[in-house]
């Protein structure tokens, strides 16, 4: 048989044994060979036998046209056989792969290995996730802290600040006249004509520096020991961890609050801004200051922690 290629319009000679199969033209186009036509005998149905009543009565010649007409009416054409579908080794119709689209060329997602489960992102501490801002997290921690302990009232917080400030600054005013008298008693009155620094002056300034550091060293020791400064101890306040509401660690109280915050306020131009913001947060943020946020601590009443 002959078959015309739809791709290059070339006439191909196909053997009869290839009927119903998929062939490939030299141009690369694949096509399906039509199935062979069934035999002519299969198209002619068997004659319908005559009715027994008509055979017994001996039909006359006038009835013959009627019988032939009935036979032609009852004759039905043979059913057309369905064309066989060519399949490959996988049982898939080869014709469905004739044309490929961009969607067919996209990579297929690899299924997970048996026994493995996708990793589920665990929530962060406190039940929050990445969509919660830092300010909201701080506000949530403060609300949780209020349920566990009593935040330091503003008057007590200010009183503790004043006591700590007087302890450090007052040592200068107390030590200055005392050191001056001791230096005069030991080295005598310095002469006005002397242009170099005398021994009495060195003694006075060194003693003044030592006296001024007494308050700082005392508060640092109390913070490391009891998480309290002298002013907070007098006012009944304690520094605790903002998460656990337990006594703050040495790193939080001494390294971050006491030393780190003071060094931060000494930065040129920026230190004054940090100090002003810290003072404003004492009034505007329910007593939670900037150095509290930096160290992760809260100042609460001592009785609420030990009850």
TORMAR-628566 format. One line per 2 residues: their letters; for each residue x, y negated, z of N, C-alpha, C. Coordinates in Angstrom, 1 decimal, padded with zeros to 4 digits. Each point is the difference from the previous one (the first is absolute). Layout:
a = X:Y:Z:X:Y:Z:X:Y:Z ~ ... $
! end
This chain:
xx = 000.8:001.2:000.0:-000.8:-001.2:000.0:000.9:-001.2:000.0 ~ -000.6:-001.2:-000.4:000.7:-001.2:000.0:-000.6:-001.0:001.0 $
xx = 000.9:-000.8:000.6:-000.5:-000.9:001.1:000.8:-001.3:-000.2 ~ -000.7:-001.1:000.1:000.6:-001.3:-000.2:000.4:-000.6:001.3 $
xx = 001.2:-000.4:000.2:000.5:-000.6:001.2:-000.6:-001.4:000.2 ~ -000.6:-000.3:001.2:-000.6:-001.4:000.2:001.1:-001.0:000.3 $
xx = 001.2:000.5:000.2:001.1:-001.0:000.3:000.7:-000.5:-001.2 ~ 000.4:000.9:-000.9:000.8:-000.4:-001.2:-000.8:000.2:-001.3 $
xx = -001.2:000.6:000.1:-000.9:000.3:-001.2:000.7:001.0:-000.9 ~ 000.8:000.9:000.6:000.7:001.0:-000.8:-000.9:001.2:000.0 $
xx = -000.1:000.7:-001.1:-000.8:001.3:-000.1:000.9:001.1:000.3 ~ -000.5:000.8:001.0:000.8:001.1:000.5:-000.7:001.3:-000.3 $
xx = 000.8:001.0:-000.4:-000.5:001.4:-000.3:000.0:000.8:001.3 ~ -001.1:000.4:000.5:-000.1:000.7:001.3:-000.4:001.4:-000.2 $
xx = 000.6:001.0:000.5:-000.4:001.4:-000.1:-001.3:000.2:000.7 ~ -000.8:000.9:-000.4:-001.3:000.3:000.6:000.2:000.5:001.5 $
xx = 001.1:000.6:000.3:000.2:000.5:001.3:000.1:-001.1:001.0 ~ 000.3:-001.3:-000.4:000.1:-001.1:000.9:-001.3:-000.7:000.3 $
xx = -001.1:000.6:-000.4:-001.3:-000.6:000.2:-000.3:-000.1:001.5 ~ -000.4:-001.2:000.5:-000.4:-000.2:001.4:001.2:-000.4:000.8 $
xx = 001.2:-000.1:-000.5:001.2:-000.3:000.7:000.5:-001.4:-000.2 ~ 000.9:-000.5:000.9:000.5:-001.3:-000.2:001.4:000.0:-000.6 $
xx = 000.1:-000.7:-001.1:001.2:000.0:-000.8:000.6:-001.4:000.1 ~ 001.3:-000.1:-000.5:000.7:-001.3:000.1:000.5:-000.3:-001.4 $
xx = -000.4:-001.2:-000.5:000.5:-000.5:-001.3:001.5:-000.4:000.0 ~ 000.7:000.1:-001.1:001.4:-000.5:000.1:000.1:-001.4:000.4 $
xx = -001.0:-000.9:-000.1:000.0:-001.3:000.5:-000.1:-000.1:001.5 ~ -000.3:001.1:000.7:-000.1:000.0:001.4:-001.5:000.0:000.5 $
xx = -000.9:-000.2:-000.8:-001.4:000.0:000.4:-000.5:001.4:000.2 ~ -000.7:000.2:001.1:-000.6:001.3:000.3:-001.5:000.0:-000.4 $
xx = -000.5:001.1:-000.5:-001.4:000.1:-000.4:-000.4:001.4:000.2 ~ -001.3:000.2:000.1:-000.6:001.3:000.2:-000.6:000.5:-001.4 $
xx = 000.3:001.2:-000.3:-000.4:000.7:-001.3:-001.5:000.4:000.2 ~ -000.9:-000.3:-000.9:-001.4:000.4:000.2:-000.1:001.5:000.0 $
xx = -000.9:000.5:000.8:-000.2:001.4:000.1:-000.6:000.6:-001.3 ~ 000.3:001.3:-000.2:-000.4:000.6:-001.3:-001.5:000.2:000.0 $
xx = -000.6:-000.2:-001.2:-001.5:000.1:-000.1:-000.4:001.5:000.1 ~ -001.1:000.3:000.7:-000.4:001.4:000.2:-000.5:000.6:-001.4 $
xx = -000.1:001.2:-000.1:-000.3:000.7:-001.2:-001.4:-000.3:-000.4 ~ -000.3:000.1:-001.4:-001.4:-000.4:-000.5:-001.0:001.0:000.5 $
xx = 000.4:001.2:000.3:-001.0:001.0:000.5:-000.5:-000.4:001.3 ~ 000.8:-000.7:000.8:-000.4:-000.4:001.3:-001.1:-001.0:000.0 $
xx = 000.0:-000.8:-001.1:-001.0:-001.1:-000.1:-001.4:000.5:-000.3 ~ -000.1:001.2:-000.7:-001.3:000.6:-000.4:-000.6:000.8:001.1 $
xx = -001.0:-000.4:000.6:-000.6:000.8:001.1:-000.7:001.2:-000.6 ~ -000.2:001.0:000.8:-000.7:001.2:-000.4:-001.5:-000.3:-000.2 $
xx = -000.6:000.7:-001.1:-001.4:-000.2:-000.4:-000.9:000.4:001.1 ~ -001.0:-000.8:000.2:-001.0:000.3:001.1:-000.9:001.1:-000.5 $
xx = -000.2:001.1:000.7:-000.9:001.1:-000.5:-001.4:-000.5:-000.1 ~ -000.8:000.6:-000.9:-001.4:-000.4:-000.3:-000.9:000.4:001.2 $
xx = -001.0:-000.7:000.1:-000.9:000.3:001.1:-000.6:001.4:-000.2 ~ -000.2:000.8:001.0:-000.6:001.4:-000.2:-001.4:-000.1:-000.5 $
xx = -000.7:-001.0:000.4:-001.4:000.0:-000.4:-000.1:-000.2:-001.5 ~ 000.8:-000.8:-000.6:000.0:-000.3:-001.5:000.5:001.3:-000.7 $
xx = 001.0:000.7:000.5:000.4:001.2:-000.7:-001.0:001.1:000.0 ~ -000.8:000.1:001.0:-001.1:001.1:000.1:-001.1:-000.4:-000.9 $
xx = -000.3:-001.2:-000.2:-001.2:-000.4:-000.8:000.4:000.0:-001.5 ~ 001.3:000.0:-000.3:000.4:-000.1:-001.4:-000.3:-001.3:-000.6 $
xx = 000.9:-001.0:000.2:-000.2:-001.4:-000.4:-000.1:000.0:-001.5 ~ -000.9:-000.8:-000.5:-000.3:-000.3:-001.4:001.0:-001.0:-000.6 $
xx = 000.0:-000.2:-001.3:000.9:-000.9:-000.6:-000.3:-001.4:000.4 ~ -001.2:-000.3:000.3:-000.3:-001.4:000.5:000.6:-000.3:001.3 $
xx = 000.3:001.0:000.8:000.6:-000.2:001.3:001.5:-000.1:-000.1 ~ 000.7:000.4:-001.1:001.5:000.0:-000.1:000.6:-001.4:000.1 $
xx = -000.6:-001.0:-000.6:000.6:-001.3:000.2:-000.1:-000.5:001.4 ~ -001.0:000.4:000.7:-000.2:-000.4:001.4:001.1:000.7:000.8 $
xx = 000.3:001.3:-000.2:001.1:000.6:000.8:001.3:-000.6:-000.3 ~ 000.3:-000.3:-001.3:001.3:-000.6:-000.2:000.2:-001.4:000.6 $
xx = -001.2:-000.7:-000.1:000.0:-001.3:000.6:000.3:000.0:001.5 ~ -000.7:001.0:000.7:000.2:000.2:001.4:001.5:000.4:000.3 $
xx = 000.6:000.8:-000.9:001.4:000.4:000.2:000.9:-001.2:-000.1 ~ -000.2:-000.9:-000.9:000.8:-001.2:-000.2:-000.1:-000.9:001.2 $
xx = -001.2:-000.1:000.5:-000.2:-000.9:001.1:000.6:000.4:001.3 ~ 000.0:001.4:000.2:000.6:000.5:001.3:001.5:000.2:-000.1 $
xx = 000.5:-000.2:-001.2:001.5:000.2:-000.1:000.7:-001.2:000.6 ~ 001.0:000.3:000.9:000.7:-001.1:000.8:001.5:000.0:-000.5 $
xx = 000.6:-001.1:-000.1:001.4:-000.1:-000.4:000.9:000.6:001.1 ~ 001.1:000.5:-000.4:001.0:000.5:000.9:000.6:-001.2:000.8 $
xx = 000.3:000.3:001.3:000.6:-001.0:000.9:001.5:-000.3:-000.4 ~ 000.4:-001.2:000.0:001.4:-000.4:-000.4:000.9:000.4:001.1 $
xx = 001.0:000.8:-000.2:000.9:000.3:001.1:000.8:-001.2:000.5 ~ 000.2:000.0:001.3:000.8:-001.2:000.6:001.5:000.2:-000.4 $
xx = 000.6:-001.2:-000.3:001.4:000.0:-000.3:000.8:000.4:001.2 ~ 000.9:000.9:-000.2:000.9:000.4:001.2:000.9:-001.2:000.4 $
xx = 000.2:-000.1:001.3:000.8:-001.1:000.6:001.4:000.6:000.2 ~ 001.0:-000.7:-000.5:001.3:000.5:000.1:000.6:-000.4:001.4 $
xx = 000.5:000.9:000.7:000.6:-000.3:001.3:001.4:000.4:000.1 ~ 000.8:-000.5:000.8:001.4:000.3:000.2:000.1:001.0:001.1 $
xx = 001.3:000.2:000.5:000.3:001.0:001.0:-000.7:-000.4:001.4 ~ -000.3:-001.3:000.2:-000.6:-000.4:001.2:-001.5:-000.1:-000.1 $
xx = -000.6:000.4:-001.1:-001.5:000.0:-000.1:-000.5:-001.4:-000.2 ~ 000.8:-000.9:-000.6:-000.4:-001.4:-000.2:-000.1:-000.3:-001.5 $
xx = -001.0:-000.7:-000.4:-000.2:-000.3:-001.4:001.2:-000.9:-000.5 ~ 000.6:000.5:-001.1:001.2:-000.7:-000.4:-000.4:-001.3:-000.7 $
xx = -001.2:-000.2:-000.4:-000.4:-001.2:-000.7:-000.1:-001.2:000.9 ~ 000.0:000.2:001.3:-000.2:-001.1:000.9:001.4:-000.7:000.3 $
xx = 001.1:000.5:-000.6:001.3:-000.6:000.2:000.5:-000.7:-001.3 ~ -001.0:-000.1:-001.0:000.5:-000.6:-001.2:000.4:-001.5:000.2 $
xx = -000.7:-000.8:000.8:000.3:-001.4:000.2:000.2:-000.3:001.5 ~ 001.1:-000.6:000.3:000.3:-000.4:001.4:-000.1:-001.5:000.2 $
xx = -000.5:-000.4:001.1:-000.2:-001.4:000.3:001.0:-000.3:001.1 ~ 000.1:-001.3:000.3:000.9:-000.5:001.1:-000.4:000.5:001.3 $
xx = -001.3:000.3:000.2:-000.4:000.5:001.3:000.5:001.5:000.2 ~ 000.1:000.7:-001.1:000.5:001.4:000.1:001.5:000.0:000.3 $
xx = 000.7:-001.1:-000.3:001.4:000.0:000.2:000.4:-000.5:001.4 ~ -000.9:-000.4:000.8:000.3:-000.5:001.3:000.4:001.1:000.9 $
xx = 001.0:-000.2:001.0:000.4:001.0:000.9:-001.1:000.5:000.9 ~ 000.0:001.2:000.3:-001.0:000.6:000.9:000.5:000.0:001.4 $
xx = -000.8:-000.4:001.0:000.4:000.0:001.4:000.3:001.4:000.4 ~ 001.2:000.2:000.7:000.4:001.3:000.5:-000.8:000.3:001.3 $
xx = -000.7:001.1:000.1:-000.7:000.3:001.2:001.0:000.3:001.2 ~ -000.4:-000.2:001.2:000.9:000.3:001.1:000.3:001.5:000.2 $
xx = 001.1:000.3:000.6:000.4:001.3:000.2:-001.0:000.7:001.0 ~ -000.2:001.3:-000.2:-000.9:000.7:001.0:000.6:-000.1:001.4 $
xx = -000.9:-000.3:000.9:000.4:-000.1:001.4:000.5:-001.3:000.5 ~ 000.1:-001.0:-001.0:000.5:-001.4:000.4:-001.2:-000.9:000.0 $
xx = 000.0:-001.0:000.9:-001.0:-000.9:000.1:000.5:-001.4:-000.2 ~ -000.7:-000.9:-000.6:000.5:-001.4:-000.1:000.2:-000.7:001.3 $
xx = 001.1:-000.8:000.1:000.3:-000.7:001.3:-001.1:-001.0:000.3 ~ -000.4:000.0:001.2:-001.0:-001.0:000.4:000.7:-001.1:000.8 $
xx = -000.2:-001.2:-000.3:000.6:-001.1:000.7:-000.6:-000.1:001.4 ~ 000.9:000.1:001.0:-000.5:-000.1:001.4:-000.2:-001.4:000.4 $
xx = -001.0:-000.3:000.8:-000.1:-001.4:000.5:001.1:-000.4:000.9 ~ 000.3:-001.3:000.0:001.0:-000.5:000.9:-000.4:-000.1:001.4 $
xx = 000.9:-000.3:000.9:-000.3:-000.1:001.4:-001.1:-001.0:000.3 ~ -000.9:000.5:000.7:-001.2:-000.9:000.4:-001.1:000.2:-001.0 $
xx = 000.1:000.9:-000.9:-001.1:000.3:-000.9:-000.2:-001.0:-001.2 ~ 001.0:-000.8:-000.2:-000.1:-001.0:-001.1:000.8:000.5:-001.2 $
xx = -000.2:-000.7:-001.2:000.7:000.4:-001.2:000.7:-001.2:-000.6 ~ 000.5:000.2:-001.2:000.7:-001.1:-000.7:-000.8:-001.1:-000.4 $
xx = -001.4:000.2:000.0:-000.8:-001.1:-000.5:-000.4:-001.0:001.2 ~ 000.5:000.3:001.2:-000.3:-000.9:001.1:001.2:-000.9:000.1 $
xx = -000.2:-001.3:000.1:001.1:-001.0:000.1:000.6:000.1:001.4 ~ 001.2:-000.6:000.0:000.7:-000.1:001.3:-000.7:-000.7:001.1 $
xx = -000.7:-001.1:-000.4:-000.7:-000.8:001.0:-001.2:000.8:000.5 ~ -000.6:000.8:-000.8:-001.1:000.8:000.5:000.5:001.1:000.9 $
xx = 001.1:000.5:-000.3:000.6:001.1:000.9:000.3:-000.6:001.3 ~ 000.6:-001.2:000.0:000.3:-000.7:001.3:-001.3:-000.3:000.8 $
xx = -001.0:-000.4:-000.7:-001.3:-000.3:000.7:-000.6:001.3:000.5 ~ 000.1:001.0:-000.7:-000.5:001.3:000.5:000.7:000.5:001.2 $
xx = 001.4:-000.2:000.0:000.8:000.5:001.1:-000.3:-000.9:001.3 ~ -000.3:-001.3:-000.2:-000.4:-000.8:001.1:-001.3:000.4:000.6 $
xx = -000.9:000.3:-000.9:-001.4:000.4:000.5:000.1:001.3:000.8 ~ 000.9:000.9:-000.5:000.2:001.3:000.8:000.7:-000.3:001.3 $
xx = 000.9:-001.0:000.0:000.7:-000.3:001.2:-000.9:-000.6:001.1 ~ -001.0:-000.8:-000.5:-000.9:-000.6:000.9:-000.8:001.1:000.8 $
xx = -000.3:001.1:-000.7:-000.8:001.0:000.7:000.8:000.8:001.0 ~ 001.4:000.0:-000.1:000.8:000.7:000.9:000.6:-000.8:001.1 $
xx = 000.2:-001.3:-000.2:000.7:-000.9:001.0:-000.6:-001.4:-000.2 ~ 000.3:-000.8:001.0:-000.5:-001.4:000.0:001.2:-000.9:-000.5 $
xx = -000.3:-000.7:-001.1:001.1:-000.9:-000.4:000.2:-001.1:001.0 ~ 001.2:-000.5:-000.1:000.4:-001.1:001.0:-000.8:-001.2:-000.2 $
xx = -000.7:-000.6:001.0:-000.7:-001.3:-000.2:001.0:-001.1:-000.3 ~ -000.5:-001.0:-000.7:000.9:-001.1:-000.4:000.6:-000.7:001.2 $
xx = -000.7:-000.3:001.1:000.7:-000.8:001.1:001.1:000.8:000.6 ~ -000.1:001.3:000.2:001.0:000.8:000.5:001.2:000.1:-000.9 $
xx = -000.3:000.1:-001.3:001.1:000.1:-001.0:000.8:-001.3:000.0 ~ -000.7:-001.2:000.1:000.7:-001.3:000.0:000.8:-000.1:001.3 $
xx = -000.6:000.5:001.1:000.8:-000.1:001.3:001.2:000.8:000.0 ~ 000.0:001.2:-000.7:001.2:000.8:-000.1:001.1:-000.7:-000.8 $
xx = -000.5:-000.6:-001.1:001.0:-000.8:-000.8:000.7:-001.1:000.8 ~ -000.8:-000.7:000.8:000.6:-001.1:000.7:001.0:000.5:001.1 $
xx = -000.3:001.1:000.6:000.9:000.5:001.0:001.3:000.4:-000.6 ~ -000.1:000.8:-001.1:001.2:000.4:-000.7:000.8:-001.2:-000.5 $
xx = -000.7:-001.0:-000.5:000.8:-001.2:-000.5:000.7:-000.7:001.2 ~ -000.7:-000.2:001.1:000.6:-000.6:001.1:001.1:000.8:000.6 $
xx = 000.0:001.3:-000.1:001.1:000.8:000.5:001.2:-000.2:-000.8 ~ -000.1:-000.1:-001.3:001.2:-000.2:-000.9:000.5:-001.5:000.1 $
xx = -001.0:-000.9:-000.2:000.4:-001.4:000.0:000.4:-000.6:001.4 ~ -000.8:000.5:001.0:000.2:-000.5:001.3:001.4:000.3:000.5 $
xx = 000.6:001.1:-000.4:001.3:000.4:000.5:001.0:-001.0:-000.4 ~ -000.2:-000.7:-001.2:001.0:-001.1:-000.4:-000.1:-001.1:001.0 $
xx = -001.2:-000.5:000.3:-000.2:-001.1:000.9:000.5:000.3:001.4 ~ -000.2:001.2:000.5:000.5:000.4:001.3:001.5:000.2:000.0 $
xx = 000.5:000.6:-001.0:001.4:000.3:000.0:000.9:-001.2:-000.3 ~ -000.5:-001.0:-000.8:000.8:-001.1:-000.4:000.6:-000.8:001.2 $
xx = -000.8:-000.4:001.0:000.6:-000.8:001.1:000.9:000.9:000.9 ~ -000.4:001.3:000.1:000.8:000.9:000.9:001.3:000.2:-000.6 $
xx = 000.1:000.3:-001.3:001.3:000.2:-000.7:000.8:-001.3:000.0 ~ -000.7:-001.1:-000.1:000.8:-001.3:000.0:000.7:-000.2:001.4 $
xx = -000.7:000.3:001.1:000.6:-000.2:001.3:001.2:001.0:000.2 ~ -000.2:001.2:-000.5:001.0:001.0:000.2:001.3:-000.3:-000.8 $
xx = -000.2:-000.5:-001.2:001.1:-000.4:-000.9:000.8:-001.2:000.6 ~ -000.7:-000.9:000.7:000.7:-001.1:000.6:000.7:000.4:001.2 $
xx = -000.6:001.0:000.8:000.7:000.5:001.2:001.3:000.8:-000.4 ~ -000.1:000.7:-001.1:001.2:000.8:-000.4:001.0:-000.7:-000.8 $
xx = -000.4:-000.9:-000.9:001.0:-000.6:-000.9:000.1:-001.6:000.2 ~ -000.8:-000.5:000.8:000.0:-001.4:000.3:-000.8:-000.8:-001.1 $
xx = 000.0:-001.3:000.2:-000.8:-000.8:-000.9:000.9:-000.2:-001.3 ~ -000.6:000.3:-001.2:000.8:-000.2:-001.2:000.3:-001.5:-000.3 $
xx = 001.2:-000.2:-000.5:000.3:-001.4:-000.3:-000.6:-000.4:-001.3 ~ -000.3:-001.3:-000.1:-000.6:-000.5:-001.2:001.0:-000.2:-001.2 $
xx = 001.3:-000.1:000.4:001.0:-000.2:-001.1:000.4:001.3:-000.7 ~ -000.4:001.2:000.6:000.3:001.3:-000.7:-000.9:000.2:-001.2 $
xx = 000.7:000.3:-001.1:-000.7:000.2:-001.3:-000.3:001.5:-000.3 ~ 000.8:000.8:000.6:-000.2:001.5:-000.2:-001.0:000.5:001.0 $
xx = -000.5:001.2:-000.3:-001.0:000.6:000.9:000.7:000.6:001.2 ~ -000.5:-000.4:001.2:000.6:000.4:001.2:-000.5:001.3:000.5 $
xx = 000.6:000.6:001.0:-000.4:001.3:000.5:-001.3:-000.1:000.7 ~ -000.3:-001.1:000.6:-001.3:-000.2:000.7:-001.2:000.0:-001.0 $
xx = 000.3:-000.6:-001.2:-001.1:000.0:-001.0:-000.2:001.4:-000.6 ~ 001.1:000.7:-000.2:-000.2:001.4:-000.5:-000.8:000.8:001.0 $
xx = 000.3:-000.2:001.3:-000.7:000.8:001.0:-001.4:-000.4:000.1 ~ -000.3:-001.3:-000.2:-001.4:-000.4:000.0:-000.8:000.6:-001.1 $
xx = 000.5:-000.1:-001.2:-000.8:000.5:-001.2:-000.1:001.5:000.0 ~ 001.0:000.7:000.4:-000.1:001.5:000.0:-001.0:000.4:001.1 $
xx = 000.1:-000.7:001.1:-001.0:000.4:001.1:-001.4:-000.4:-000.4 ~ -000.2:-001.0:-000.8:-001.3:-000.4:-000.4:-000.6:001.0:-001.0 $
xx = 000.9:000.5:-000.9:-000.5:001.1:-001.0:-000.3:001.3:000.8 ~ 000.8:000.3:001.0:-000.4:001.2:000.7:-001.3:-000.1:000.8 $
xx = -000.2:-001.2:000.6:-001.2:-000.2:000.7:-001.2:000.0:-000.9 ~ 000.1:-000.6:-001.2:-001.1:000.0:-001.0:-000.3:001.4:-000.5 $
xx = 000.9:000.9:000.0:-000.2:001.4:-000.5:-000.5:000.9:001.0 ~ -000.1:-000.5:001.3:-000.5:000.9:001.0:-001.5:000.3:-000.2 $
xx = -000.7:-001.0:-000.4:-001.4:000.2:-000.2:-000.3:001.0:-001.2 ~ 000.8:-000.2:-001.1:-000.1:000.9:-001.1:000.3:001.4:000.3 $
xx = 001.1:000.2:000.8:000.4:001.4:000.3:-001.0:000.6:001.0 ~ -000.5:-000.8:000.9:-001.0:000.5:000.9:-001.3:000.5:-000.7 $
xx = -000.5:-000.8:-001.0:-001.2:000.4:-000.7:000.3:001.2:-000.9 ~ 001.2:000.0:-000.7:000.3:001.2:-000.8:000.1:001.3:000.8 $
xx = 000.5:-000.1:001.2:000.0:001.2:000.9:-001.4:000.4:000.4 ~ -000.8:-001.0:000.3:-001.4:000.4:000.4:-000.8:000.6:-001.2 $
xx = 000.3:-000.5:-001.2:-000.7:000.5:-001.2:000.4:001.4:-000.2 ~ 001.3:000.3:000.2:000.4:001.4:-000.3:-000.4:000.9:001.1 $
xx = -000.2:-000.5:001.2:-000.4:000.9:001.2:-001.5:000.2:000.1 ~ -000.8:-001.1:-000.1:-001.4:000.0:000.3:-000.9:-000.6:-001.1 $
xx = 000.6:-000.3:-001.1:-000.7:-000.7:-001.1:-000.7:-001.3:000.4 ~ 000.6:-000.7:000.9:-000.5:-001.2:000.5:001.1:-001.0:000.2 $
xx = -000.3:-001.3:-000.2:000.9:-001.1:000.4:-000.3:-000.4:001.4 ~ 000.7:-000.9:000.6:-000.3:-000.5:001.3:-001.3:-000.7:000.0 $
xx = -000.3:-000.8:-001.0:-001.2:-000.7:000.0:-001.2:000.9:-000.2 ~ 000.1:001.1:-000.9:-001.1:000.9:-000.1:-000.2:000.9:001.2 $
xx = 001.1:000.3:000.7:-000.2:000.7:001.3:-000.8:-000.8:001.0 ~ 000.3:-001.3:000.1:-000.7:-000.8:000.9:-001.5:-000.2:-000.4 $
xx = -000.2:-000.1:-001.3:-001.4:-000.2:-000.5:-000.8:001.3:-000.2 ~ 000.6:001.1:000.3:-000.7:001.3:-000.1:-000.2:000.4:-001.4 $
xx = 001.0:-000.1:-000.9:-000.1:000.4:-001.4:001.1:001.0:-000.3 ~ -000.3:000.8:-001.0:001.0:001.1:-000.5:000.0:000.1:-001.5 $
xx = 001.1:000.3:-000.6:000.1:000.1:-001.4:-000.1:001.5:-000.3 ~ -000.9:000.4:-000.9:-000.3:001.4:-000.4:000.1:000.1:-001.5 $
xx = 000.1:001.3:-000.4:000.0:000.3:-001.4:-001.4:-000.2:-000.6 ~ -000.1:-000.6:-001.1:-001.3:-000.3:-000.6:-000.8:001.3:-000.4 $
xx = 000.7:001.1:-000.3:-000.7:001.2:-000.4:-000.4:000.9:001.2 ~ 001.0:000.2:000.8:-000.2:001.0:001.1:-000.5:-000.7:001.3 $
xx = 000.1:-001.3:000.1:-000.4:-000.8:001.3:000.8:000.6:001.1 ~ 001.2:000.3:-000.2:000.9:000.4:001.1:001.2:-000.9:000.0 $
xx = 000.8:000.0:001.1:001.1:-000.9:000.1:000.9:000.0:-001.2 ~ 000.3:-001.2:-000.5:000.8:-000.2:-001.2:001.4:000.5:000.2 $
xx = 000.6:000.4:-001.1:001.4:000.6:000.1:001.0:-001.1:000.1 ~ 001.2:000.4:000.3:001.2:-001.0:000.0:000.1:-000.7:-001.3 $
xx = -000.1:000.8:-001.1:000.2:-000.6:-001.3:-001.1:-001.1:-000.3 ~ -001.2:000.2:000.5:-001.1:-001.0:-000.3:000.2:-001.2:000.9 $
xx = 000.3:000.2:001.3:000.0:-001.1:000.9:001.3:-000.8:-000.1 ~ 001.1:000.6:000.0:001.3:-000.7:000.1:000.5:-000.3:-001.4 $
xx = 000.1:001.0:-000.9:000.6:-000.2:-001.3:-000.8:-000.9:-000.9 ~ -001.3:000.3:-000.1:-000.9:-000.7:-000.9:-000.6:-001.3:000.6 $
xx = -000.6:000.1:001.2:-000.7:-001.1:000.5:001.0:-001.1:000.6 ~ 001.0:000.5:000.8:000.8:-000.9:000.8:001.2:-000.5:-000.9 $
xx = 000.7:000.9:-000.7:001.2:-000.5:-000.7:-000.4:-000.3:-001.5 ~ -000.7:000.9:-000.6:-000.4:-000.2:-001.4:-000.8:-001.2:-000.3 $
xx = -001.0:-000.3:000.8:-000.8:-001.2:-000.2:000.8:-001.2:000.2 ~ 000.8:-000.1:001.0:000.8:-001.2:000.3:001.0:-000.3:-001.2 $
xx = 000.6:001.1:-000.5:000.9:-000.2:-001.1:-000.8:-000.5:-001.3 ~ -001.2:000.5:-000.1:-000.8:-000.4:-001.2:-000.4:-001.5:000.1 $
xx = -000.2:-000.5:001.2:-000.3:-001.4:000.2:001.2:-000.9:-000.1 ~ 001.2:000.6:000.0:001.2:-000.8:-000.2:000.4:-000.2:-001.4 $
xx = -000.8:000.6:-001.0:000.3:-000.2:-001.4:-000.2:-001.4:-000.4 ~ 001.0:-000.7:-000.6:-000.2:-001.4:-000.4:-001.3:-000.2:-000.9 $
xx = -000.7:-001.0:000.3:-001.2:-000.5:-000.7:-001.2:001.0:000.2 ~ 000.2:001.3:000.0:-001.1:000.9:000.1:-000.3:000.4:001.5 $
xx = 001.0:-000.2:000.8:-000.2:000.4:001.4:-001.1:-000.9:000.7 ~ 000.0:-001.3:-000.3:-001.0:-000.8:000.6:-001.4:000.4:-000.5 $
xx = -000.1:000.4:-001.3:-001.3:000.4:-000.5:-000.5:001.3:000.7 ~ 001.0:000.9:000.2:-000.4:001.3:000.7:-000.5:-000.3:001.4 $
xx = 000.8:-000.9:000.7:-000.4:-000.3:001.4:-001.4:-000.7:000.1 ~ -000.2:-000.9:-001.0:-001.3:-000.7:000.0:-001.2:001.0:-000.3 $
xx = 000.3:000.9:-000.9:-001.1:001.0:-000.3:-000.2:000.9:001.1 ~ 001.1:000.3:000.8:-000.2:000.9:001.1:-000.8:-000.6:001.1 $
xx = 000.2:-001.3:000.2:-000.7:-000.8:001.0:-001.5:-000.1:-000.3 ~ -000.2:-000.2:-001.3:-001.4:-000.2:-000.5:-000.8:001.4:000.1 $
xx = 000.7:001.1:-000.2:-000.7:001.3:000.0:-000.4:000.3:001.5 ~ 000.7:-000.6:000.9:-000.4:000.3:001.4:-001.4:-000.6:000.3 $
xx = -000.4:-001.0:-000.6:-001.3:-000.6:000.2:-001.1:000.5:-001.0 ~ 000.5:000.3:-001.2:-001.0:000.3:-001.1:-000.2:001.5:-000.2 $
xx = 000.9:000.9:000.5:-000.1:001.4:-000.3:-000.2:000.9:001.3 ~ -000.8:-000.5:000.9:-000.4:000.7:001.2:001.2:000.4:000.8 $
xx = 001.0:-000.9:000.0:001.2:000.2:000.8:001.1:000.9:-000.6 ~ -000.3:000.5:-001.2:001.0:000.9:-000.7:000.9:-000.9:-000.9 $
xx = 001.2:-000.1:000.4:001.0:-000.9:-000.6:000.7:000.6:-001.2 ~ 000.8:-000.8:-000.7:000.8:000.6:-001.1:001.0:000.9:000.5 $
xx = 000.7:-000.2:001.2:001.0:000.9:000.4:-000.7:001.3:000.6 ~ -001.2:-000.1:000.3:-000.8:001.3:000.4:-000.1:000.8:-001.3 $
xx = -000.4:-000.6:-001.1:-000.2:000.7:-001.2:001.3:000.6:-000.6 ~ 001.1:-000.8:000.2:001.3:000.5:-000.5:000.5:001.2:000.8 $
xx = -000.3:000.1:001.3:000.5:001.1:000.8:-001.1:001.1:000.2 ~ -001.2:-000.3:-000.5:-001.1:001.0:000.1:-000.4:000.2:001.5 $
xx = -000.1:-001.1:000.7:-000.3:000.0:001.4:-001.3:-000.8:000.3 ~ -000.5:000.1:001.2:-001.1:-000.8:000.5:000.3:-000.3:001.5 $
xx = -000.5:-001.2:000.4:000.2:-000.4:001.4:-001.4:000.2:000.6 ~ -000.1:000.9:001.0:-001.3:000.3:000.7:000.2:-000.2:001.5 $
xx = -001.1:000.0:000.7:000.1:-000.1:001.4:000.5:001.3:000.6 ~ 000.8:-000.1:001.1:000.6:001.2:000.6:-001.1:000.9:000.6 $
xx = -001.1:-000.6:000.6:-001.0:000.8:000.6:-000.7:000.9:-001.0 ~ -000.2:-000.5:-001.3:-000.7:000.8:-000.9:000.8:001.2:-000.5 $
xx = 001.3:-000.1:000.1:000.9:001.1:-000.4:000.1:001.1:001.0 ~ 000.0:-000.3:001.3:000.2:000.9:001.1:-001.3:000.4:000.6 $
x = -001.1:-000.3:-000.5:-001.3:000.4:000.6:-000.3:001.4:-000.3 $
! end
